[in-house]
């Protein structure tokens, strides 16, 4: 699985990195970042949770 975060869409609500801190993190201004583009299997559920809770639809999951 790969995860992409569209920085142009992100409004810094922080839901992704609060709900799924193993996959997403905050930059210095509170906007989301992806910890690692390649998400290991034990973090897939967290990745989906973060993506599903982004109010801006800024996170794309690409299943292998
Ligand atoms: S939940 Fe969405 S809008 Fe909020 S920080 Fe994460 S990517 Fe950005």
Backbone and ligand atoms as CSV (ligand in chain L), in Angstrom:
chain,resi,resn,atom,element,x,y,z
A,1,UNK,N,N,0.843,-1.198,0.000
A,1,UNK,CA,C,0.000,0.000,0.000
A,1,UNK,C,C,0.878,1.248,0.000
A,2,UNK,N,N,0.407,2.232,-0.783
A,2,UNK,CA,C,1.058,3.542,-0.749
A,2,UNK,C,C,0.019,4.597,-0.356
A,3,UNK,N,N,0.506,5.653,0.252
A,3,UNK,CA,C,-0.381,6.732,0.673
A,3,UNK,C,C,0.155,8.052,0.121
A,4,UNK,N,N,-0.752,8.827,-0.458
A,4,UNK,CA,C,-0.377,10.158,-0.931
A,4,UNK,C,C,-1.229,11.191,-0.210
A,5,UNK,N,N,-0.609,12.285,0.146
A,5,UNK,CA,C,-1.317,13.365,0.817
A,5,UNK,C,C,-1.160,14.629,-0.038
A,6,UNK,N,N,-2.269,15.147,-0.492
A,6,UNK,CA,C,-2.275,16.315,-1.366
A,6,UNK,C,C,-2.131,17.579,-0.516
A,7,UNK,N,N,-0.954,18.142,-0.530
A,7,UNK,CA,C,-0.668,19.298,0.326
A,7,UNK,C,C,-1.464,20.539,-0.101
A,8,UNK,N,N,-1.910,20.564,-1.350
A,8,UNK,CA,C,-2.711,21.702,-1.806
A,8,UNK,C,C,-4.118,21.652,-1.221
A,9,UNK,N,N,-4.598,20.455,-0.964
A,9,UNK,CA,C,-5.940,20.292,-0.386
A,9,UNK,C,C,-5.931,20.378,1.129
A,10,UNK,N,N,-4.853,19.928,1.734
A,10,UNK,CA,C,-4.790,19.847,3.196
A,10,UNK,C,C,-5.015,21.223,3.831
A,11,UNK,N,N,-5.909,21.239,4.822
A,11,UNK,CA,C,-6.198,22.488,5.539
A,11,UNK,C,C,-5.711,22.437,6.986
A,12,UNK,N,N,-4.997,21.375,7.328
A,12,UNK,CA,C,-4.392,21.298,8.646
A,12,UNK,C,C,-5.357,20.985,9.785
A,13,UNK,N,N,-6.441,20.271,9.485
A,13,UNK,CA,C,-7.385,19.913,10.548
A,13,UNK,C,C,-6.763,18.951,11.555
A,14,UNK,N,N,-5.790,18.168,11.090
A,14,UNK,CA,C,-5.061,17.294,11.995
A,14,UNK,C,C,-5.703,15.959,12.292
A,15,UNK,N,N,-6.806,15.664,11.656
A,15,UNK,CA,C,-7.482,14.405,11.985
A,15,UNK,C,C,-6.626,13.197,11.600
A,16,UNK,N,N,-5.931,13.296,10.497
A,16,UNK,CA,C,-5.144,12.142,10.051
A,16,UNK,C,C,-4.071,11.778,11.075
A,17,UNK,N,N,-3.293,12.740,11.504
A,17,UNK,CA,C,-2.185,12.370,12.398
A,17,UNK,C,C,-2.623,12.169,13.839
A,18,UNK,N,N,-3.815,12.656,14.198
A,18,UNK,CA,C,-4.348,12.356,15.528
A,18,UNK,C,C,-4.886,10.925,15.565
A,19,UNK,N,N,-5.588,10.534,14.512
A,19,UNK,CA,C,-6.225,9.212,14.473
A,19,UNK,C,C,-5.274,8.101,14.030
A,20,UNK,N,N,-4.239,8.452,13.286
A,20,UNK,CA,C,-3.348,7.428,12.718
A,20,UNK,C,C,-1.910,7.945,12.734
A,21,UNK,N,N,-1.359,8.052,13.913
A,21,UNK,CA,C,-0.039,8.672,14.061
A,21,UNK,C,C,1.096,7.781,13.556
A,22,UNK,N,N,0.811,6.515,13.286
A,22,UNK,CA,C,1.862,5.656,12.745
A,22,UNK,C,C,2.040,5.874,11.244
A,23,UNK,N,N,1.084,6.551,10.627
A,23,UNK,CA,C,1.127,6.741,9.171
A,23,UNK,C,C,1.271,8.208,8.790
A,24,UNK,N,N,0.698,9.083,9.617
A,24,UNK,CA,C,0.722,10.512,9.312
A,24,UNK,C,C,1.361,11.282,10.466
A,25,UNK,N,N,1.953,12.407,10.102
A,25,UNK,CA,C,2.517,13.273,11.115
A,25,UNK,C,C,2.229,14.719,10.735
A,26,UNK,N,N,2.515,15.607,11.662
A,26,UNK,CA,C,2.268,17.026,11.457
A,26,UNK,C,C,3.550,17.734,11.041
A,27,UNK,N,N,3.421,18.720,10.156
A,27,UNK,CA,C,4.581,19.579,9.934
A,27,UNK,C,C,4.570,20.688,10.990
A,28,UNK,N,N,5.469,21.609,10.907
A,28,UNK,CA,C,5.585,22.636,11.952
A,28,UNK,C,C,4.364,23.539,12.027
A,29,UNK,N,N,3.571,23.565,10.960
A,29,UNK,CA,C,2.394,24.439,10.914
A,29,UNK,C,C,1.086,23.681,11.113
A,30,UNK,N,N,1.180,22.393,11.416
A,30,UNK,CA,C,-0.039,21.621,11.676
A,30,UNK,C,C,-0.645,20.959,10.451
A,31,UNK,N,N,0.040,21.058,9.336
A,31,UNK,CA,C,-0.447,20.387,8.127
A,31,UNK,C,C,0.081,18.952,8.101
A,32,UNK,N,N,-0.653,18.106,7.404
A,32,UNK,CA,C,-0.327,16.693,7.417
A,32,UNK,C,C,0.840,16.321,6.517
A,33,UNK,N,N,1.573,15.314,6.955
A,33,UNK,CA,C,2.634,14.699,6.169
A,33,UNK,C,C,2.476,13.190,6.270
A,34,UNK,N,N,2.964,12.491,5.255
A,34,UNK,CA,C,2.979,11.037,5.312
A,34,UNK,C,C,4.319,10.603,5.898
A,35,UNK,N,N,4.280,9.739,6.906
A,35,UNK,CA,C,5.508,9.284,7.567
A,35,UNK,C,C,6.393,8.546,6.568
A,36,UNK,N,N,5.784,7.638,5.791
A,36,UNK,CA,C,6.517,6.874,4.788
A,36,UNK,C,C,5.556,6.539,3.656
A,37,UNK,N,N,5.978,6.771,2.420
A,37,UNK,CA,C,5.082,6.526,1.286
A,37,UNK,C,C,4.619,5.079,1.234
A,38,UNK,N,N,5.523,4.168,1.567
A,38,UNK,CA,C,5.159,2.754,1.605
A,38,UNK,C,C,4.665,2.400,2.996
A,39,UNK,N,N,3.444,1.908,3.076
A,39,UNK,CA,C,2.844,1.588,4.373
A,39,UNK,C,C,2.890,0.078,4.591
A,40,UNK,N,N,3.552,-0.375,5.653
A,40,UNK,CA,C,3.615,-1.811,5.922
A,40,UNK,C,C,2.237,-2.350,6.317
A,41,UNK,N,N,2.014,-3.641,6.115
A,41,UNK,CA,C,0.697,-4.243,6.338
A,41,UNK,C,C,0.095,-3.960,7.709
A,42,UNK,N,N,0.903,-3.922,8.732
A,42,UNK,CA,C,0.337,-3.718,10.071
A,42,UNK,C,C,-0.156,-2.284,10.285
A,43,UNK,N,N,0.044,-1.424,9.302
A,43,UNK,CA,C,-0.443,-0.044,9.414
A,43,UNK,C,C,-1.522,0.288,8.381
A,44,UNK,N,N,-1.937,-0.694,7.619
A,44,UNK,CA,C,-2.944,-0.433,6.580
A,44,UNK,C,C,-4.253,0.079,7.171
A,45,UNK,N,N,-4.660,-0.520,8.266
A,45,UNK,CA,C,-5.933,-0.123,8.869
A,45,UNK,C,C,-5.868,1.342,9.338
A,46,UNK,N,N,-4.737,1.713,9.912
A,46,UNK,CA,C,-4.568,3.104,10.337
A,46,UNK,C,C,-4.574,4.047,9.141
A,47,UNK,N,N,-3.936,3.644,8.064
A,47,UNK,CA,C,-3.904,4.485,6.859
A,47,UNK,C,C,-5.318,4.720,6.340
A,48,UNK,N,N,-6.123,3.674,6.305
A,48,UNK,CA,C,-7.508,3.803,5.829
A,48,UNK,C,C,-8.318,4.687,6.777
A,49,UNK,N,N,-8.079,4.538,8.044
A,49,UNK,CA,C,-8.796,5.350,9.032
A,49,UNK,C,C,-8.462,6.830,8.855
A,50,UNK,N,N,-7.198,7.134,8.696
A,50,UNK,CA,C,-6.799,8.523,8.501
A,50,UNK,C,C,-7.378,9.097,7.219
A,51,UNK,N,N,-7.307,8.332,6.153
A,51,UNK,CA,C,-7.824,8.803,4.863
A,51,UNK,C,C,-9.331,9.020,4.935
A,52,UNK,N,N,-10.012,8.093,5.586
A,52,UNK,CA,C,-11.469,8.170,5.652
A,52,UNK,C,C,-11.969,9.312,6.514
A,53,UNK,N,N,-11.109,9.837,7.351
A,53,UNK,CA,C,-11.525,10.911,8.264
A,53,UNK,C,C,-10.993,12.283,7.870
A,54,UNK,N,N,-10.339,12.376,6.723
A,54,UNK,CA,C,-9.860,13.692,6.274
A,54,UNK,C,C,-11.019,14.484,5.679
A,55,UNK,N,N,-11.367,15.616,6.271
A,55,UNK,CA,C,-12.506,16.398,5.792
A,55,UNK,C,C,-12.276,17.008,4.411
A,56,UNK,N,N,-11.033,17.086,3.999
A,56,UNK,CA,C,-10.719,17.705,2.702
A,56,UNK,C,C,-10.500,16.674,1.602
A,57,UNK,N,N,-10.647,15.406,1.944
A,57,UNK,CA,C,-10.433,14.352,0.954
A,57,UNK,C,C,-9.036,14.474,0.330
A,58,UNK,N,N,-8.059,14.776,1.164
A,58,UNK,CA,C,-6.712,15.056,0.665
A,58,UNK,C,C,-5.820,13.818,0.620
A,59,UNK,N,N,-6.304,12.707,1.165
A,59,UNK,CA,C,-5.459,11.515,1.280
A,59,UNK,C,C,-5.941,10.435,0.326
A,60,UNK,N,N,-5.013,9.927,-0.470
A,60,UNK,CA,C,-5.326,8.875,-1.425
A,60,UNK,C,C,-4.597,7.602,-1.029
A,61,UNK,N,N,-5.333,6.515,-0.966
A,61,UNK,CA,C,-4.755,5.199,-0.683
A,61,UNK,C,C,-4.591,4.455,-2.000
A,62,UNK,N,N,-3.409,3.921,-2.227
A,62,UNK,CA,C,-3.169,3.115,-3.426
A,62,UNK,C,C,-2.812,1.708,-2.959
A,63,UNK,N,N,-3.780,0.811,-3.148
A,63,UNK,CA,C,-3.566,-0.571,-2.715
A,63,UNK,C,C,-2.622,-1.268,-3.703
A,64,UNK,N,N,-1.714,-2.081,-3.192
A,64,UNK,CA,C,-0.789,-2.836,-4.071
A,64,UNK,C,C,-1.556,-3.892,-4.837
L,1,LIG,S1,S,-6.893,15.257,8.014
L,1,LIG,FE1,FE,-6.683,15.995,5.920
L,1,LIG,S2,S,-6.826,18.195,6.069
L,1,LIG,FE2,FE,-6.388,17.398,8.108
L,1,LIG,S3,S,-4.146,17.457,8.339
L,1,LIG,FE3,FE,-4.716,15.441,7.575
L,1,LIG,S4,S,-4.564,15.619,5.337
L,1,LIG,FE4,FE,-4.656,17.666,6.166
